[in-house]
């Protein structure tokens, strides 16, 4: 028997390659927005958790994907909550200006996947999901907003839901 959709949360990893070091004056406008954007995430409807470096307010000091790559790893109650935060909040301003601070990625830089509610993914797990997406394309294991899968599909494996019986995300 498949677990109900509410038994899962949506994890997301976003990687960004800096054009300049994080302490460079050209990156300062991005750094100046971090506290406000992170506070908005923390208070957003459907927010569950985000990765922060021990003793810090964010994860910009962690460099598990390369010295010039910052990572953003978070967990949300569902896809709608993450979408609303990413595209219908102050976070959108950061996204509009991202070319000022980050290289344009040729490969996928965002990956989504379902985790059991209560599970906090590790950076290693997240990077593995990104590699899976880059290598194999979207699947219930690793997907994007444009090619998403429901929690029920992920719980069943790669089986798509029968027509008309989509589980809510």
RONU-830797 format. One record per residue: residue number from 1; residue in three letters; x, y negated, z negated of N, C-alpha, C in turn. Coordinates in pm, 1 decimal. Each point is the difference from the previous one (the first is absolute). Layout:
<lumkes>
   num   residuo         nX         nY         nZ        caX        caY        caZ         cX         cY         cZ
   NUM       ALA          X          Y          Z          X          Y          Z          X          Y          Z
...
</lumkes>
This chain:
<lumkes>
   num   residuo         nX         nY         nZ        caX        caY        caZ         cX         cY         cZ
     1       UNK       83.8      118.5        0.0      -83.8     -118.5        0.0       88.0     -124.4        0.0
     2       UNK      -34.6      -98.5       81.3       75.9     -123.0       11.8      -35.7      -94.8     -113.8
     3       UNK      103.2      -67.0      -53.3      -22.7      -97.6     -106.8      -74.8     -120.4       55.4
     4       UNK      -84.1      -64.5      -81.6      -72.4     -117.9       47.6       96.1     -114.1       34.5
     5       UNK      -41.5      -87.2       91.5       84.9     -109.8       45.3       45.6      -88.3     -115.9
     6       UNK      -85.2      -19.8     -103.1       38.2      -86.7     -111.9      112.5       60.8      -84.3
     7       UNK       34.2      126.2       23.7      109.7       63.7      -72.4      135.3      -37.5       59.8
     8       UNK       -2.8      -85.2      104.0      122.3      -40.3       67.4       11.8     -151.1        3.1
     9       UNK      123.8      -46.8        4.0       30.6     -140.5       20.4       87.8      -11.2      123.6
    10       UNK        6.6     -119.5       55.3       78.5      -24.7      119.9      134.6      -60.4      -37.1
    11       UNK      106.0       66.3       40.2      135.0      -53.3      -20.5       44.3      -68.1      128.7
    12       UNK       82.5     -102.0      -15.8       54.1      -68.1      117.7      145.1      -36.7      -24.5
    13       UNK       77.8       13.0      104.9      138.7      -46.3        0.1       16.9      -91.6      119.2
    14       UNK       61.8     -113.3      -24.6       33.6      -94.6      104.0      147.8      -30.8      -16.0
    15       UNK       75.7       12.0      107.3      141.6      -35.2       -4.2       22.0     -121.1       90.0
    16       UNK       91.1      -86.9      -39.4       29.4     -120.3       77.2      150.4      -24.4       -2.4
    17       UNK       56.7      -22.5      116.7      143.3      -26.2       12.3       23.0     -150.5       -1.4
    18       UNK       72.8      -44.6     -100.2       27.1     -142.3      -17.1       86.9      -54.7      113.1
    19       UNK      -32.2     -120.1       46.2       86.2      -69.1       96.3      121.0      -60.8      -70.4
    20       UNK      -20.3      -36.8     -126.6      103.8      -63.6      -80.8       -6.5       60.0     -140.3
    21       UNK      108.2       -6.1      -77.3       -4.8       53.9     -136.8     -114.3      -61.3      -80.6
    22       UNK      -48.0       74.2      -97.5     -114.7      -42.6      -80.9       27.5     -131.7      -73.4
    23       UNK      128.3      -29.9      -30.2       33.4     -123.8      -70.4       42.0     -113.0       95.0
    24       UNK      -14.1       21.1      130.1       32.9     -101.0      100.1     -109.4     -108.1       -0.2
    25       UNK       35.5     -127.0       13.7     -102.1     -106.1        2.7     -106.1       20.3      108.6
    26       UNK       34.5       64.9      109.1      -97.9       23.1      106.4     -106.4      101.0      -40.9
    27       UNK       28.2       80.9     -101.9      -95.1       98.4      -50.3      -77.8      -54.8     -120.1
    28       UNK       40.9     -115.1      -51.4      -60.9      -57.5     -120.4     -151.6      -17.4        8.9
    29       UNK      -56.5      -43.7      113.6     -146.8      -13.3        3.2      -71.4      133.5      -26.4
    30       UNK       55.5      109.0       49.8      -58.1      131.9      -27.4       11.4       32.9     -148.5
    31       UNK      118.6      -16.8      -55.2       23.3       29.2     -142.1      -92.4      -85.4      -87.4
    32       UNK      -19.2     -126.6       40.6      -85.9      -90.1      -77.8     -145.8       45.2       -2.7
    33       UNK      -43.0       75.1      100.9     -138.3       48.9        6.8      -21.2      130.0      -77.2
    34       UNK      107.6       70.0      -34.1      -12.0      134.0      -58.0      -84.0        6.8     -126.2
    35       UNK       27.3      -87.4      -95.9      -73.8        7.1     -127.5     -149.9      -17.3       22.4
    36       UNK      -36.7      -96.5       83.7     -142.3      -25.6       25.5      -65.6      117.2       73.0
    37       UNK       68.0       53.4      100.3      -56.2      112.2       76.7       -8.3      125.0      -87.4
    38       UNK      103.0       27.0      -77.7       -3.3      116.9      -88.1     -108.0      -13.3     -106.8
    39       UNK      -18.9     -119.4      -53.1     -107.6      -21.6      -98.1     -135.7       22.4       65.8
    40       UNK      -14.4      -43.7      124.5     -125.6       21.5       72.1      -24.1      148.8       21.4
    41       UNK      105.2       73.5       33.3      -14.2      145.6       16.8      -41.5       63.3     -132.0
    42       UNK       71.6      -34.0     -105.1      -28.4       58.3     -131.0     -144.6      -23.4      -43.6
    43       UNK      -57.8     -113.0       39.6     -136.9      -32.3      -39.3     -104.6       34.7      104.4
    44       UNK       42.7       56.3      111.5      -93.9       29.4      109.0      -90.8      117.3      -34.3
    45       UNK     -122.9       -8.4       46.4      -93.9      110.4      -14.2       58.5      122.5       69.4
    46       UNK        2.6      111.7      -69.8       49.5      124.7       58.4      148.4       23.5      -14.4
    47       UNK       74.2      -96.9      -55.3      144.2       19.2      -21.4       21.7       99.9     -113.4
    48       UNK       96.6       91.2       19.5       31.0       99.4     -102.4      140.1      -21.4      -56.8
    49       UNK      100.9      -13.9       87.8      139.6       -2.7      -45.7       88.9      -51.5      111.4
    50       UNK      113.8      -61.4      -38.3      103.4      -33.5       98.0      136.7       23.0      -61.9
    51       UNK       93.0       32.6       86.8      138.0       24.5      -41.6       64.5     -131.0      -41.1
    52       UNK       65.1        0.4     -114.8       82.0     -113.3      -43.6      131.7       54.4      -51.4
    53       UNK      102.8      -78.3       17.9      130.9       36.1      -52.2       -3.2      -18.8     -151.6
    54       UNK       61.2       92.6      -73.8       -1.4       -7.9     -145.8       50.6     -136.3      -47.0
    55       UNK      -79.6      -64.3      -85.2       35.7     -130.2      -54.8      -25.3     -117.3       94.5
    56       UNK      -59.5       26.1      116.2      -26.7     -105.1       99.0     -149.2       -8.3       28.3
    57       UNK      -39.5     -101.9       75.9     -140.2      -19.1       34.6      -34.8       60.4      136.1
    58       UNK      102.5       44.0       74.1      -23.8       55.4      132.8      106.4      106.2       31.1
    59       UNK       -0.4       47.5      123.0       92.0      107.4       39.4      103.1      -46.8      102.1
    60       UNK       17.6     -132.4       15.5       91.0      -48.7      104.2      146.1       37.1      -26.3
    61       UNK       34.9       31.2     -121.6      137.5       39.7      -31.0       28.4      145.9       30.6
    62       UNK     -104.4       79.3       16.8       17.4      141.2       34.2       28.7        9.7      149.2
    63       UNK       96.3       79.5       39.7       33.7       11.3      141.5       14.8      145.6       43.1
    64       UNK     -102.7       81.9      -20.7        9.3      142.0       32.8        0.1       30.1      150.0
    65       UNK      -34.1      -99.0       82.6       -7.0       22.8      144.4      110.7      -73.5       74.8
    66       UNK       95.4      -55.2      -73.3      109.6      -73.5       61.7       20.4     -132.8      -69.8
    67       UNK      121.4      -51.2        5.9       35.8     -120.4      -74.1      -79.0     -123.6       42.6
    68       UNK      -43.7       -4.6      125.2      -73.3     -116.8       47.2     -150.3       25.4       12.7
    69       UNK      -47.0      111.4      -56.3     -140.8       38.1       11.2      -66.5       -6.6     -137.4
    70       UNK     -109.2      -76.6       -8.3      -78.0       -0.8     -124.1     -121.5       90.1       19.4
    71       UNK      -46.1       56.1     -110.7     -113.7       91.6        4.6     -113.4      -52.6      -87.4
    72       UNK     -120.6       28.6       44.1     -119.8      -30.9      -76.5      -78.6      130.3       -6.4
    73       UNK      -17.1       52.2     -117.9      -70.3      126.7      -21.3     -110.8      -25.7     -100.5
    74       UNK     -123.4       36.2       37.9     -112.4      -22.5      -90.6     -106.1      107.0       18.6
    75       UNK      -94.1        2.5      -94.0     -111.4       94.8        2.6     -128.7      -79.7      -20.2
    76       UNK     -101.6       37.4       78.8     -128.8      -69.3       -0.1     -112.1      102.4      -12.9
    77       UNK     -113.9      -43.1      -50.5     -112.7       91.9      -15.7      -49.6       53.3      133.1
    78       UNK        7.7      -83.4      104.6      -46.6       43.1      131.7       58.3      -91.1      107.0
    79       UNK      -27.6       35.2      123.5       55.7      -74.5      112.4      -57.6     -141.0        9.6
    80       UNK     -126.5      -15.7      -30.2      -62.7     -131.6        6.5       65.4      -97.6      -97.8
    81       UNK       32.9       46.0     -118.4       62.8      -86.7      -99.6      136.5      -47.8       50.1
    82       UNK       78.9       90.2       55.7      130.7      -39.7       52.8      -17.0      -95.4      117.4
    83       UNK      -91.9       30.2       91.2      -24.5      -86.7      115.3      -40.7     -140.4      -45.3
    84       UNK      -92.7       -6.5      -96.2      -45.3     -130.1      -48.6      115.6      -80.2      -57.9
    85       UNK       85.6       63.5      -76.9      114.6      -71.5      -55.8       95.3      -43.7      111.4
    86       UNK       34.2       91.5       89.4       99.7      -28.8      103.4      -45.9     -107.3       98.0
    87       UNK     -128.2        2.1       36.9      -47.3      -84.9      108.5     -105.0     -103.7      -38.0
    88       UNK      -45.0        0.9     -125.2     -102.6      -96.4      -41.0       36.6      -70.6     -130.2
    89       UNK      129.5      -20.0      -20.8       45.5      -67.3     -121.6      120.6      -87.4       34.7
    90       UNK       61.7      -57.5     -100.6      120.7      -80.1       19.5      114.6       79.6       60.7
    91       UNK       -8.1      131.5       -6.0      102.5       83.9       61.1        7.1      -22.8      150.4
    92       UNK     -109.9      -37.1       59.8       -3.7      -21.9      144.3       98.0     -109.4       42.2
    93       UNK       19.5     -101.7      -82.7       95.3     -107.3       32.2      141.7       56.2       10.9
    94       UNK       36.1       89.3      -88.2      132.5       63.1        8.1       10.5       77.3      130.5
    95       UNK     -103.8       73.6       35.1        2.8       77.4      123.9       11.2      -90.9      122.4
    96       UNK      -68.2     -112.2       -1.7        7.2      -93.2      112.9      141.2      -55.4       18.9
    97       UNK       73.6      -12.2     -108.9      134.3      -59.4        5.1      112.1      104.1        0.4
    98       UNK      -32.8      126.9        6.0      100.0      105.8      -16.4      117.2       -8.9       97.0
    99       UNK      -20.3      -50.7      120.7      109.2       -9.7       98.0      107.5      -99.8      -42.6
   100       UNK      -32.4      -88.1      -95.6       99.8      -93.1      -52.8      104.0       73.1      -85.2
   101       UNK      -41.3      113.0      -59.2       85.5       65.5      -99.2       39.9      142.3       34.7
   102       UNK      -77.0       65.2       87.4       21.6      142.6       27.5       14.8       28.7      148.4
   103       UNK       80.7      101.0       28.8       15.3       45.8      137.9     -130.5       62.6       47.5
   104       UNK      -20.8       -4.2      130.3     -114.2       69.0       59.3       37.3      148.3        4.5
   105       UNK      -86.9       84.2      -54.3       26.8      143.3       -1.1      -46.5       64.6      130.0
   106       UNK       84.1       84.9       53.9      -36.7       77.0      118.4      -73.1      126.7      -43.7
   107       UNK       47.4       60.2     -107.9      -64.5      119.7      -56.4     -107.2      -42.6     -100.0
   108       UNK      -82.4       96.1      -38.3     -100.5      -25.5     -103.1       69.1      -52.9     -125.9
   109       UNK      -60.6      -99.0      -61.6       54.2      -57.2     -124.2     -100.9        9.4     -114.1
   110       UNK     -121.2       46.6       31.0     -104.8       17.4     -100.0      -53.2      141.8       12.0
   111       UNK      -15.5       65.3     -114.1      -61.7      132.4       -1.0      -98.8        6.8     -115.2
   112       UNK     -111.2       66.9       26.4     -103.8       23.1     -100.2      -16.1      149.8      -18.4
   113       UNK      -35.9       43.1     -120.9      -32.5      139.9      -25.6      -78.5        8.7     -129.7
   114       UNK      -77.1      106.3      -11.4      -83.6       22.4     -117.9       77.7       76.0     -105.7
   115       UNK      -17.5      -42.1     -125.3       61.8       67.8     -114.3     -110.2       33.4      -99.8
   116       UNK       17.8      105.4      -78.5      -98.3       27.2     -105.4       -8.5     -120.3      -95.3
   117       UNK     -118.7      -37.1      -39.8      -16.0     -111.3      -93.5       88.0       25.8     -122.2
   118       UNK       73.6     -100.9      -40.3       90.7       12.5     -113.6      144.2       27.4       40.3
   119       UNK       23.0       44.5      123.0      135.9       27.0       47.2       64.5     -129.7       46.2
   120       UNK      120.3      -28.8      -48.5       77.0     -115.5       45.2      112.8       51.5       87.6
   121       UNK       -2.9      -30.8      127.9      100.8       54.1       91.2      138.3      -56.4      -27.9
   122       UNK       99.8       81.8       25.8      138.2      -45.3      -11.8       41.1      -67.0      130.0
   123       UNK      107.6      -75.5       -5.4       53.2      -62.4      120.8       42.3      108.6       98.4
   124       UNK       59.5      107.6      -50.4       39.9      110.7       87.8     -118.3       60.3       72.8
   125       UNK     -109.2       22.1      -71.7     -122.6       52.3       60.9      -51.3      -96.4      106.8
   126       UNK        1.0     -128.3      -30.8      -49.0     -100.7       93.7       85.9       -6.0      126.0
   127       UNK      131.1        2.5      -16.9       88.2       -3.4      116.9      -15.2      125.6       84.6
   128       UNK      -27.4      113.1      -64.5      -24.2      123.9       74.4     -126.9      -12.0       83.4
   129       UNK     -104.1      -64.0      -54.3     -124.1      -19.7       75.3       23.3      -92.5      119.7
   130       UNK       82.0     -103.1      -19.5       31.4      -89.4      110.9       76.7       74.5      108.7
   131       UNK       94.9       82.5      -39.1       73.6       81.2       96.9      -94.1       93.3       73.6
   132       UNK      -93.5       60.6      -71.5      -98.6       89.1       61.8      -81.8      -75.5      105.3
   133       UNK      -45.8     -119.7      -33.4      -76.9      -80.4       94.9       83.8      -33.8      122.5
   134       UNK      124.0      -41.2      -23.8       87.7      -36.6      112.0       30.2      120.0       88.9
   135       UNK       15.9      116.0      -59.7       37.6      120.4       74.5     -118.2       65.9       69.0
   136       UNK     -112.1       12.0      -71.1     -113.0       79.4       48.3     -122.9      -80.5       39.7
   137       UNK        0.4     -129.2      -25.1     -118.1      -80.1       27.0     -101.3       14.5     -111.6
   138       UNK     -111.5      -70.2       11.2     -101.2        1.6     -105.5      -61.1      138.3      -21.2
   139       UNK      -22.8       31.7     -126.9      -63.7      125.3      -40.2      -61.6      -24.3     -137.2
   140       UNK      -76.1       94.1      -53.2      -54.0      -19.1     -135.7      109.8      -15.5     -105.8
   141       UNK      123.6       40.8       31.0      114.3      -12.0      -91.4       58.7     -139.8       -3.1
   142       UNK       -5.2      -70.1      114.9       66.2     -129.4       14.5      -67.3      -73.5      114.7
   143       UNK      -60.9     -114.7      -30.0      -77.7      -68.1      102.3       10.0     -150.9      -17.9
   144       UNK      -74.1      -73.2       82.3       -0.8     -145.9       -3.6     -144.9      -48.3       -7.2
   145       UNK      -18.5     -129.5      -11.8     -135.5      -54.0        4.2      -65.7       31.6      134.0
   146       UNK       77.0       -9.9      107.2      -55.3       20.1      134.0      -33.8      145.4       29.3
   147       UNK       62.2       91.4      -70.3      -23.8      143.8       23.1      -15.7       68.8     -134.7
   148       UNK     -105.8      -34.6      -70.2      -15.2       46.9     -137.8      -75.2      132.3       -8.9
   149       UNK       14.9       61.2     -113.7      -67.6      125.1      -34.2      -65.6      -19.6     -135.0
   150       UNK     -107.7       72.0      -24.0      -67.6       -8.8     -128.9       73.4       85.9     -102.7
   151       UNK      -31.8      -24.9     -125.5       56.7       82.5     -106.5      -44.5      144.9       16.5
   152       UNK     -123.5       20.1       43.8      -50.8      136.1       20.2       79.6       71.6      108.9
   153       UNK       33.5      -70.4      108.2       80.2       60.2      106.2      138.8       36.0      -52.0
   154       UNK       58.4      -88.2      -78.0      132.4       27.5      -55.4       -4.7      120.1      -94.7
   155       UNK     -107.0        9.5      -78.9      -12.8      110.6      -95.8      -16.1      133.9       71.4
   156       UNK      -66.1       -0.5      113.5      -21.3      123.2       77.1      120.1       37.4       84.8
   157       UNK       92.4      -92.0       16.2      107.4       22.2       95.3      -29.9      -83.5      121.7
   158       UNK       33.4       45.3      114.4      -17.0      -79.4      121.4     -136.5       14.6       63.2
   159       UNK      -90.0       76.6      -60.5     -132.6       20.0       59.8      -79.9     -129.0        0.4
   160       UNK      -43.5      -48.3      116.4      -88.5     -116.1       -0.9     -136.3       37.1      -56.8
   161       UNK      -66.2      -97.8      -58.3     -133.3       26.1      -56.0      -97.1       26.1      112.7
   162       UNK      -96.2       91.4      -21.7     -101.8       22.7      102.3      -76.2     -129.3       27.7
   163       UNK      -44.3      -18.0      120.5      -71.4     -119.9       40.5     -117.3      -27.7      -95.0
   164       UNK       -6.2     -125.5      -43.9     -111.8      -40.1      -86.9       19.3       31.3     -145.9
   165       UNK      112.6       60.2      -38.5       17.9       34.7     -141.2      125.6      -64.5      -57.7
   166       UNK       37.3     -115.6       50.0      117.4      -69.8      -49.4      -13.5      -27.4     -149.6
   167       UNK      102.5       32.2      -74.0        1.7      -32.5     -142.3       38.6     -146.0      -14.2
   168       UNK      -51.7      -71.0      -96.5       38.2     -140.0      -17.6      146.9       -9.3      -41.7
   169       UNK       65.2     -105.1       42.4      138.9      -20.5      -38.6        9.6      -94.7     -116.0
</lumkes>
